[in-house]
């Protein structure tokens, strides 16, 4: 996988009509957020797209051009409604080809199934030949191991090696350990455990518009700090309030947060409990 001189963002693409139609509820978004958070990382954004080849191709082309590290869930099977492999090749402008290692793993899986069913393995049977399509990836792809059933996913580097898209199945039991493998194998150098913190305070009786100049001043003065505001109108404990805070590296948060409190004090704003998240 590519190495970068900047810190790339992580994003997620979820593919499938069944999500947009409501037949199935998406479980990938909260899980990917959890997997990233456990490694000190954050998700920048997520896209949902149905089984339209044109939309999938356009979405993947934007993702490749972004230079982000992207996880794409769904649509990599070999049924007529699975278009992701073909769309990835189209977005990259490359051909599709049977990946040798993927072929070996798929054949292993077919032999395993034959043994489990007590029948002979017939490699040239029509349905077994068709299953090899699940290993047809864009040229230059690397495989992602699938510990559940050996049928691999695949990774494609973005042009210029500025990022990559990692393609996994839509089934959570397969997708989630495959995403973890990608993170732990390729992006351990980006992990930031104990190096990212959020510190915030509950603010009563103020409006976000009145707090915006202070927020902009804090971001301007402290490198790498992001200021956030989370308004609530019906919180069971605090009622109408704003959670106002800063997030970033611990050393910068230690400098920026007191300045945020000082700014609130100068405005005469009433504050409540303070919170820290790591």
SEDREN-258101 format. One record per atom (N, C-alpha, C): residue in three letters; x, z, y. Coordinates in steps of 0.1 Angstrom, whole numbers, padded with zeros to 4 digits, always signed. Atoms other than C-alpha are relative to their C-alpha. Example, Ala and Ser with C-alpha at 12.3 -4.5 7.8 and 13.67 -1.06 7.14 Angstrom:
# SEDREN-258101
ALA+0009+0000-0012
ALA+0123+0078-0045
ALA+0009+0000+0012
SER-0009+0000-0011
SER+0137+0071-0011
SER-0008+0008+0011
//
This chain:
# SEDREN-258101
UNK+0008+0000-0012
UNK+0000+0000+0000
UNK+0009+0000+0012
UNK-0009+0001-0013
UNK+0012-0006+0036
UNK+0003+0013+0006
UNK-0004-0012-0008
UNK+0030+0019+0056
UNK-0002-0004+0015
UNK+0003+0003-0014
UNK+0022+0022+0093
UNK+0008+0009+0009
UNK-0007-0008-0009
UNK+0040+0035+0124
UNK-0009+0008+0008
UNK+0009-0008-0007
UNK+0008+0049+0139
UNK-0009+0007-0011
UNK+0009-0008+0009
UNK-0018+0073+0124
UNK-0013-0008-0001
UNK+0012+0008+0001
UNK-0046+0051+0110
UNK-0012+0008-0001
UNK+0013-0007+0002
UNK-0082+0060+0110
UNK-0006-0003-0014
UNK+0007+0002+0013
UNK-0103+0063+0078
UNK-0014-0003+0003
UNK+0014+0004-0001
UNK-0136+0046+0075
UNK-0006-0003-0014
UNK+0008+0001+0013
UNK-0163+0040+0048
UNK-0010-0011+0002
UNK+0010+0010+0001
UNK-0184+0010+0038
UNK-0008+0003-0013
UNK+0009-0003+0012
UNK-0214+0016+0015
UNK-0009-0013-0001
UNK+0006+0013+0002
UNK-0228-0016+0000
UNK-0011+0002-0010
UNK+0011+0000+0010
UNK-0262-0020-0017
UNK-0014+0000+0006
UNK+0014+0000-0004
UNK-0298-0029-0011
UNK-0007+0013-0003
UNK+0007-0012+0004
UNK-0308+0002-0030
UNK+0001+0012+0009
UNK-0001-0011-0010
UNK-0295+0025-0003
UNK-0009-0003+0012
UNK+0007+0003-0012
UNK-0311+0006+0026
UNK-0015-0001-0003
UNK+0014+0000+0004
UNK-0344+0003+0007
UNK-0006+0014-0002
UNK+0004-0013+0003
UNK-0345+0040+0000
UNK-0002+0003-0015
UNK+0001-0003+0015
UNK-0345+0036-0038
UNK+0010+0010-0004
UNK-0010-0010+0003
UNK-0314+0057-0039
UNK+0005+0006+0013
UNK-0006-0006-0012
UNK-0300+0082-0014
UNK+0015+0000-0001
UNK-0015+0001+0000
UNK-0264+0078-0004
UNK+0006+0014-0001
UNK-0008-0013+0002
UNK-0241+0106-0017
UNK+0014-0002+0004
UNK-0015+0002-0003
UNK-0208+0090-0007
UNK+0004+0005+0013
UNK-0004-0004-0013
UNK-0208+0098+0030
UNK+0004+0015+0000
UNK-0004-0014-0001
UNK-0208+0136+0027
UNK+0012+0003-0009
UNK-0011-0003+0009
UNK-0184+0135-0003
UNK+0013-0005+0005
UNK-0012+0005-0006
UNK-0159+0113+0014
UNK+0005+0009+0012
UNK-0004-0010-0011
UNK-0160+0136+0045
UNK+0006+0012-0006
UNK-0006-0012+0007
UNK-0153+0165+0021
UNK+0014-0003-0005
UNK-0014+0003+0006
UNK-0124+0148+0003
UNK+0010-0002+0011
UNK-0009+0001-0011
UNK-0108+0139+0036
UNK+0003+0013+0007
UNK-0001-0013-0007
UNK-0114+0173+0052
UNK+0010+0009-0008
UNK-0009-0008+0008
UNK-0097+0189+0022
UNK+0015-0003+0001
UNK-0014+0004-0002
UNK-0066+0170+0031
UNK+0004-0001+0015
UNK-0003-0001-0014
UNK-0067+0177+0068
UNK-0003-0013+0008
UNK+0003+0013-0006
UNK-0082+0142+0076
UNK-0014-0001+0004
UNK+0013+0002-0004
UNK-0113+0129+0092
UNK-0005-0014-0001
UNK+0006+0013+0001
UNK-0137+0100+0088
UNK-0004-0004+0014
UNK+0003+0006-0013
UNK-0139+0078+0119
UNK-0014-0006+0002
UNK+0014+0006-0001
UNK-0171+0059+0111
UNK-0003-0005-0014
UNK+0005+0005+0013
UNK-0192+0045+0083
UNK-0010-0012+0003
UNK+0009+0011-0001
UNK-0211+0012+0078
UNK-0008-0001-0013
UNK+0008+0003+0012
UNK-0240+0005+0055
UNK-0004-0015+0001
UNK+0004+0014+0000
UNK-0247-0031+0044
UNK-0007-0003-0013
UNK+0007+0004+0013
UNK-0271-0046+0019
UNK+0007-0011-0007
UNK-0007+0010+0008
UNK-0264-0072-0007
UNK-0001-0014+0005
UNK-0001+0013-0006
UNK-0261-0101+0016
UNK+0014-0005+0001
UNK-0014+0005+0000
UNK-0229-0121+0010
UNK+0005-0002+0014
UNK-0005+0003-0014
UNK-0227-0132+0047
UNK+0003+0013+0007
UNK-0002-0013-0007
UNK-0231-0096+0060
UNK+0012+0008-0006
UNK-0011-0007+0006
UNK-0207-0082+0035
UNK+0013-0006+0004
UNK-0012+0007-0004
UNK-0181-0108+0043
UNK+0004+0003+0014
UNK-0002-0003-0014
UNK-0185-0102+0080
UNK+0005+0014+0002
UNK-0003-0014-0001
UNK-0183-0064+0076
UNK+0015+0002-0005
UNK-0014-0001+0006
UNK-0151-0067+0054
UNK+0010-0006+0009
UNK-0009+0006-0009
UNK-0135-0091+0078
UNK+0003+0009+0012
UNK-0002-0010-0011
UNK-0140-0066+0107
UNK+0009+0011-0005
UNK-0008-0011+0005
UNK-0126-0039+0085
UNK+0015-0003-0002
UNK-0014+0004+0001
UNK-0095-0058+0076
UNK+0007-0002+0013
UNK-0006+0002-0013
UNK-0089-0067+0112
UNK+0002+0013+0008
UNK-0001-0013-0007
UNK-0093-0031+0123
UNK+0014+0007-0002
UNK-0012-0008+0003
UNK-0061-0019+0106
UNK-0003+0014-0005
UNK+0004-0013+0005
UNK-0080+0011+0093
UNK+0002+0001-0015
UNK+0000-0003+0015
UNK-0078+0027+0058
UNK-0015+0002-0003
UNK+0015+0001+0003
UNK-0113+0018+0044
UNK-0002+0002-0015
UNK+0005-0001+0013
UNK-0131+0029+0013
UNK-0013-0008+0000
UNK+0012+0008+0002
UNK-0158+0004+0001
UNK-0006+0004-0013
UNK+0007-0004+0012
UNK-0183+0017-0024
UNK-0012-0009-0004
UNK+0011+0008+0005
UNK-0205-0006-0045
UNK+0002-0015+0000
UNK+0000+0015+0000
UNK-0210-0042-0055
UNK+0012-0006-0007
UNK-0012+0006+0006
UNK-0178-0047-0076
UNK-0002-0003-0015
UNK+0003+0003+0014
UNK-0196-0053-0109
UNK+0000-0015-0002
UNK+0000+0014+0003
UNK-0203-0087-0125
UNK-0014-0005-0002
UNK+0014+0005+0000
UNK-0241-0090-0121
UNK-0003-0009+0012
UNK+0002+0009-0011
UNK-0257-0116-0098
UNK-0001+0007+0014
UNK+0001-0007-0013
UNK-0263-0090-0071
UNK+0013+0007+0005
UNK-0013-0006-0004
UNK-0226-0079-0070
UNK+0008-0011+0007
UNK-0007+0011-0008
UNK-0209-0099-0042
UNK+0013+0005+0006
UNK-0011-0006-0008
UNK-0181-0075-0030
UNK+0013-0007-0003
UNK-0013+0005+0004
UNK-0152-0090-0049
UNK+0002-0014+0007
UNK+0000+0014-0006
UNK-0161-0126-0038
UNK+0001+0001+0016
UNK+0000-0001-0014
UNK-0167-0115-0002
UNK+0014+0005+0005
UNK-0013-0005-0004
UNK-0134-0096+0000
UNK+0010-0012+0000
UNK-0009+0012+0001
UNK-0115-0128-0011
UNK-0003-0009+0012
UNK+0004+0009-0011
UNK-0135-0148+0015
UNK+0005+0005+0013
UNK-0005-0006-0013
UNK-0127-0123+0043
UNK+0015-0001+0002
UNK-0015+0002+0000
UNK-0090-0126+0034
UNK+0005-0014+0000
UNK-0004+0014+0000
UNK-0090-0163+0030
UNK+0009-0003-0012
UNK-0008+0002+0012
UNK-0075-0161-0006
UNK-0010-0003-0011
UNK+0008+0003+0012
UNK-0086-0171-0040
UNK-0002+0012-0009
UNK+0003-0011+0010
UNK-0100-0149-0068
UNK+0008-0004-0013
UNK-0006+0002+0013
UNK-0081-0145-0101
UNK-0001+0012-0009
UNK+0000-0012+0010
UNK-0082-0123-0132
UNK+0013+0007+0001
UNK-0012-0008-0001
UNK-0058-0095-0126
UNK+0005+0004-0014
UNK-0005-0002+0014
UNK-0036-0091-0157
UNK-0002+0015-0005
UNK+0001-0014+0004
UNK-0036-0053-0157
UNK-0015+0004-0001
UNK+0015-0003+0002
UNK-0074-0052-0151
UNK-0005-0006-0013
UNK+0005+0006+0013
UNK-0079-0076-0180
UNK+0004+0009-0011
UNK-0004-0009+0011
UNK-0059-0053-0203
UNK-0009+0012-0001
UNK+0009-0013+0000
UNK-0079-0022-0192
UNK-0014-0003-0004
UNK+0013+0004+0004
UNK-0112-0040-0196
UNK-0001-0003-0015
UNK+0000+0003+0015
UNK-0103-0052-0231
UNK+0002+0013-0007
UNK+0000-0013+0006
UNK-0093-0016-0239
UNK-0013+0006-0001
UNK+0013-0006-0001
UNK-0127-0005-0228
UNK-0009-0006-0010
UNK+0008+0007+0010
UNK-0144-0031-0249
UNK+0003+0004-0014
UNK-0003-0005+0014
UNK-0125-0020-0280
UNK-0004+0014-0002
UNK+0005-0013+0002
UNK-0133+0016-0273
UNK-0015+0001-0003
UNK+0014+0000+0002
UNK-0170+0008-0271
UNK-0004-0005-0014
UNK+0003+0005+0013
UNK-0169-0012-0303
UNK+0003+0011-0011
UNK-0003-0011+0009
UNK-0152+0017-0321
UNK-0011+0011+0000
UNK+0010-0010-0002
UNK-0178+0041-0307
UNK-0013-0004-0007
UNK+0012+0005+0006
UNK-0206+0019-0320
UNK+0001-0004-0014
UNK-0002+0004+0014
UNK-0190+0012-0353
UNK-0001-0014-0004
UNK+0001+0014+0002
UNK-0189-0025-0349
UNK+0013-0006+0003
UNK-0013+0007-0002
UNK-0160-0050-0349
UNK+0001-0005+0015
UNK-0003+0005-0013
UNK-0144-0059-0316
UNK+0001-0015+0000
UNK+0000+0015+0000
UNK-0151-0096-0308
UNK+0003-0005+0014
UNK-0005+0003-0014
UNK-0130-0106-0278
UNK-0006-0013+0005
UNK+0004+0013-0005
UNK-0144-0141-0276
UNK-0016-0001+0000
UNK+0015+0000-0001
UNK-0181-0131-0277
UNK-0004-0002+0015
UNK+0003+0004-0014
UNK-0199-0144-0246
UNK-0001+0012+0009
UNK+0001-0011-0009
UNK-0208-0110-0232
UNK+0013+0007+0003
UNK-0014-0006-0003
UNK-0172-0097-0236
UNK+0008-0009+0009
UNK-0006+0009-0009
UNK-0159-0128-0219
UNK-0005+0003+0014
UNK+0007-0003-0014
UNK-0184-0121-0190
UNK+0005+0013+0006
UNK-0004-0013-0005
UNK-0172-0085-0187
UNK+0014-0001+0007
UNK-0013+0002-0007
UNK-0137-0098-0177
UNK-0001-0003+0014
UNK+0002+0003-0015
UNK-0152-0109-0144
UNK+0001+0012+0008
UNK-0001-0012-0008
UNK-0151-0073-0134
UNK+0015+0003+0004
UNK-0014-0001-0003
UNK-0113-0077-0133
UNK+0005-0012+0009
UNK-0003+0012-0008
UNK-0114-0109-0111
UNK+0000+0005+0015
UNK-0002-0006-0013
UNK-0100-0097-0078
UNK+0007-0010+0010
UNK-0007+0009-0009
UNK-0086-0114-0046
UNK+0015+0000-0004
UNK-0015+0001+0003
UNK-0050-0126-0051
UNK+0008+0010+0008
UNK-0008-0010-0007
UNK-0025-0099-0042
UNK-0006+0014-0001
UNK+0006-0013+0001
UNK-0048-0070-0050
UNK+0007+0009-0010
UNK-0005-0010+0010
UNK-0036-0038-0067
UNK-0012+0007-0006
UNK+0011-0007+0006
UNK-0058-0019-0091
UNK-0001+0015+0003
UNK+0002-0014-0002
UNK-0073+0015-0087
UNK-0005+0005-0014
UNK+0004-0004+0014
UNK-0075+0034-0121
UNK-0014+0007+0001
UNK+0013-0006+0001
UNK-0110+0045-0132
UNK+0001+0009-0012
UNK-0002-0010+0011
UNK-0107+0077-0153
UNK-0013+0001-0009
UNK+0013-0001+0007
UNK-0144+0074-0163
UNK-0001-0010-0012
UNK+0002+0010+0011
UNK-0145+0042-0183
UNK+0011-0011+0000
UNK-0011+0009+0000
UNK-0112+0024-0175
UNK-0002-0013+0008
UNK+0003+0013-0008
UNK-0129-0005-0155
UNK+0005+0003+0014
UNK-0007-0004-0013
UNK-0106-0005-0124
UNK-0007-0005+0012
UNK+0002+0006-0013
UNK-0113-0009-0088
UNK+0012-0007+0005
UNK-0012+0008-0005
UNK-0089-0027-0065
UNK+0002+0003+0015
UNK-0004-0002-0014
UNK-0071-0024-0032
UNK+0006-0013+0006
UNK-0006+0012-0007
UNK-0063-0052-0007
UNK+0005+0005+0013
UNK-0006-0003-0013
UNK-0039-0048+0022
UNK-0005-0009+0011
UNK+0004+0008-0011
UNK-0050-0059+0056
UNK+0011-0010+0004
UNK-0011+0009-0005
UNK-0031-0089+0072
UNK+0009+0008+0009
UNK-0010-0007-0008
UNK+0001-0076+0087
UNK+0003+0014-0005
UNK-0002-0014+0006
UNK+0000-0045+0064
UNK-0003+0011+0010
UNK+0003-0011-0009
UNK-0017-0025+0091
UNK-0011+0009-0005
UNK+0010-0008+0006
UNK-0043-0010+0068
UNK-0003-0005-0013
UNK+0004+0005+0013
UNK-0062-0016+0036
UNK-0014+0004-0003
UNK+0014-0004+0005
UNK-0096-0016+0020
UNK+0002+0003-0015
UNK+0000-0004+0014
UNK-0100+0002-0013
UNK-0014-0001-0006
UNK+0013+0003+0005
UNK-0129-0010-0034
UNK-0002+0008-0013
UNK+0004-0008+0012
UNK-0146+0014-0059
UNK-0014-0003-0003
UNK+0014+0002+0004
UNK-0179+0013-0078
UNK-0009+0008+0008
UNK+0010-0008-0007
UNK-0211+0026-0064
UNK-0004+0013-0007
UNK+0003-0012+0007
UNK-0214+0053-0091
UNK+0009+0011+0004
UNK-0008-0011-0005
UNK-0203+0086-0077
UNK+0010+0006-0011
UNK-0008-0006+0010
UNK-0189+0098-0111
UNK+0013-0008-0002
UNK-0012+0008+0000
UNK-0165+0069-0109
UNK+0007+0000+0013
UNK-0006+0002-0013
UNK-0160+0064-0072
UNK+0008+0012+0005
UNK-0006-0011-0006
UNK-0151+0099-0062
UNK+0014+0003-0005
UNK-0014-0002+0005
UNK-0121+0105-0085
UNK+0009-0011+0003
UNK-0008+0011-0004
UNK-0109+0070-0077
UNK+0004+0001+0015
UNK-0003-0002-0014
UNK-0110+0077-0040
UNK+0011+0011+0002
UNK-0010-0011+0000
UNK-0091+0110-0046
UNK+0014-0005-0004
UNK-0012+0005+0004
UNK-0065+0091-0065
UNK+0007-0009+0011
UNK-0006+0008-0010
UNK-0060+0066-0037
UNK+0006+0009+0011
UNK-0005-0009-0011
UNK-0056+0094-0011
UNK+0012+0007-0005
UNK-0012-0007+0004
UNK-0032+0114-0032
UNK+0012-0008-0004
UNK-0011+0009+0004
UNK-0012+0084-0043
UNK+0007-0007+0011
UNK-0005+0009-0010
UNK-0009+0064-0012
UNK+0001+0006+0014
UNK+0001-0005-0014
UNK-0016+0086+0018
UNK+0003+0015+0002
UNK-0003-0014-0001
UNK-0002+0120+0011
UNK+0009+0003+0013
UNK-0008-0002-0012
UNK+0022+0115+0040
UNK-0008+0002+0013
UNK+0009-0002-0011
UNK-0008+0116+0063
UNK-0008+0013+0000
UNK+0007-0013+0001
UNK-0022+0149+0051
UNK+0004+0010+0011
UNK-0003-0009-0011
UNK-0025+0175+0078
UNK-0005+0014-0003
UNK+0004-0014+0003
UNK-0034+0208+0060
UNK+0007+0010+0009
UNK-0005-0010-0008
UNK-0030+0237+0083
UNK+0006-0005+0013
UNK-0006+0006-0012
UNK-0021+0213+0111
UNK-0011-0006+0009
UNK+0012+0005-0008
UNK-0056+0207+0126
UNK-0010+0011+0001
UNK+0009-0012-0002
UNK-0079+0232+0141
UNK-0010-0004+0011
UNK+0010+0001-0010
UNK-0111+0233+0161
UNK-0003+0015+0005
UNK+0004-0013-0006
UNK-0119+0262+0185
UNK-0010-0003+0011
UNK+0012+0003-0008
UNK-0152+0264+0203
UNK-0007+0013+0005
UNK+0007-0012-0005
UNK-0175+0287+0222
UNK-0015-0005+0003
UNK+0014+0003-0003
UNK-0213+0289+0226
UNK-0002+0001+0015
UNK+0002+0000-0014
UNK-0224+0280+0261
UNK-0015+0000+0002
UNK+0014-0001-0003
UNK-0258+0291+0274
UNK-0004-0005+0014
UNK+0006+0003-0013
UNK-0279+0277+0303
UNK+0008-0010+0008
UNK-0007+0010-0007
UNK-0258+0247+0311
UNK-0004-0014-0006
UNK+0003+0014+0004
UNK-0262+0209+0308
UNK+0013-0007-0003
UNK-0012+0007+0004
UNK-0237+0185+0292
UNK+0006-0007+0012
UNK-0005+0007-0011
UNK-0235+0165+0324
UNK+0008+0008+0010
UNK-0008-0009-0008
UNK-0223+0195+0343
UNK+0013+0004-0006
UNK-0013-0004+0007
UNK-0196+0202+0317
UNK+0009-0012-0001
UNK-0008+0012+0003
UNK-0183+0166+0315
UNK+0012+0000+0008
UNK-0013+0001-0008
UNK-0158+0168+0344
UNK+0011+0010-0006
UNK-0009-0009+0006
UNK-0142+0199+0327
UNK+0005-0006-0013
UNK-0005+0006+0013
UNK-0141+0181+0293
UNK+0010-0011+0003
UNK-0009+0011-0002
UNK-0125+0150+0308
UNK+0014+0006+0005
UNK-0012-0006-0005
UNK-0099+0172+0326
UNK+0009+0006-0011
UNK-0008-0006+0012
UNK-0089+0190+0294
UNK+0006-0011-0008
UNK-0005+0011+0008
UNK-0085+0157+0275
UNK+0012-0007+0007
UNK-0011+0006-0008
UNK-0064+0143+0303
UNK+0013+0008+0001
UNK-0011-0009-0001
UNK-0041+0173+0305
UNK+0007+0003-0013
UNK-0006-0005+0013
UNK-0034+0180+0268
UNK+0000-0012-0010
UNK-0002+0011+0009
UNK-0020+0153+0246
UNK-0006+0002-0014
UNK+0005-0001+0014
UNK-0039+0146+0214
UNK-0012+0009-0001
UNK+0012-0009+0001
UNK-0068+0170+0222
UNK-0012-0008+0002
UNK+0013+0005-0001
UNK-0103+0160+0217
UNK-0010+0011+0004
UNK+0010-0010-0004
UNK-0131+0179+0235
UNK-0013-0005-0006
UNK+0013+0004+0006
UNK-0165+0180+0218
UNK-0011+0010+0006
UNK+0012-0009-0004
UNK-0200+0193+0228
UNK-0011-0004-0010
UNK+0011+0002+0009
UNK-0228+0198+0203
UNK-0012+0008+0005
UNK+0012-0007-0006
UNK-0261+0206+0220
UNK-0010+0003-0011
UNK+0011-0004+0009
UNK-0289+0224+0202
UNK-0012+0005+0008
UNK+0011-0004-0008
UNK-0324+0230+0214
UNK-0009+0011-0007
UNK+0009-0009+0008
UNK-0339+0252+0186
UNK+0008+0008-0010
UNK-0008-0007+0010
UNK-0311+0271+0169
UNK-0006+0014-0002
UNK+0007-0013+0003
UNK-0325+0302+0151
UNK+0006+0012+0006
UNK-0007-0011-0006
UNK-0299+0325+0165
UNK+0003-0001+0015
UNK-0005+0001-0014
UNK-0287+0311+0198
UNK-0010-0008+0009
UNK+0010+0007-0008
UNK-0318+0291+0209
UNK+0007-0013+0006
UNK-0006+0012-0007
UNK-0310+0263+0234
UNK+0014+0003+0004
UNK-0014-0003-0004
UNK-0272+0261+0238
UNK+0008-0012-0003
UNK-0010+0010+0003
UNK-0241+0239+0236
UNK+0012+0007-0006
UNK-0013-0005+0006
UNK-0212+0245+0213
UNK+0011-0009+0006
UNK-0011+0007-0008
UNK-0182+0234+0235
UNK+0013+0004-0006
UNK-0013-0004+0006
UNK-0148+0232+0220
UNK+0011-0011+0001
UNK-0012+0009+0001
UNK-0114+0215+0215
UNK+0004-0001-0014
UNK-0006+0001+0013
UNK-0098+0201+0184
UNK+0013-0008+0001
UNK-0013+0007+0000
UNK-0063+0189+0176
UNK+0010+0009-0007
UNK-0011-0007+0006
UNK-0029+0203+0165
UNK-0001+0015+0005
UNK+0001-0015-0004
UNK-0027+0242+0166
UNK+0007+0003+0013
UNK-0007-0004-0012
UNK-0001+0243+0193
UNK-0007-0005+0013
UNK+0007+0006-0011
UNK-0021+0220+0216
UNK-0013+0007+0002
UNK+0013-0007-0001
UNK-0054+0238+0209
UNK+0003+0014+0006
UNK-0004-0013-0005
UNK-0036+0271+0217
UNK+0002+0000+0015
UNK-0002+0002-0015
UNK-0029+0257+0252
UNK-0013-0004+0006
UNK+0012+0006-0006
UNK-0061+0238+0258
UNK-0012+0009+0000
UNK+0012-0008+0001
UNK-0087+0263+0247
UNK-0001+0010+0011
UNK+0001-0009-0011
UNK-0078+0290+0272
UNK-0004-0006+0013
UNK+0003+0008-0012
UNK-0080+0264+0299
UNK-0015-0004+0001
UNK+0014+0003+0001
UNK-0114+0254+0287
UNK-0009+0012+0004
UNK+0007-0012-0003
UNK-0126+0290+0289
UNK+0001+0004+0015
UNK-0002-0002-0015
UNK-0111+0294+0324
UNK-0009-0009+0008
UNK+0009+0010-0007
UNK-0130+0263+0335
UNK-0014+0005+0000
UNK+0014-0005+0001
UNK-0162+0277+0322
UNK-0003+0012+0009
UNK+0001-0013-0008
UNK-0156+0311+0339
UNK-0001-0004+0015
UNK+0000+0004-0014
UNK-0149+0293+0372
UNK-0014-0006+0004
UNK+0013+0006-0003
UNK-0183+0276+0369
UNK-0011+0010-0001
UNK+0010-0011+0002
UNK-0200+0309+0362
UNK-0009-0002-0012
UNK+0008+0003+0011
UNK-0213+0297+0329
UNK+0000+0012-0010
UNK+0001-0011+0010
UNK-0226+0323+0304
UNK+0004-0005-0014
UNK-0005+0004+0013
UNK-0208+0321+0271
UNK-0004+0011-0011
UNK+0003-0009+0011
UNK-0214+0336+0237
UNK+0011+0001-0011
UNK-0010-0001+0010
UNK-0196+0338+0203
UNK+0010-0012+0000
UNK-0010+0010+0002
UNK-0164+0319+0197
UNK+0002-0003-0015
UNK-0001+0004+0014
UNK-0157+0299+0165
UNK+0014-0007-0001
UNK-0012+0007+0004
UNK-0125+0286+0148
UNK-0002-0006-0013
UNK+0001+0007+0013
UNK-0125+0260+0121
UNK+0014-0007-0003
UNK-0013+0007+0004
UNK-0094+0248+0102
UNK-0002-0009-0011
//
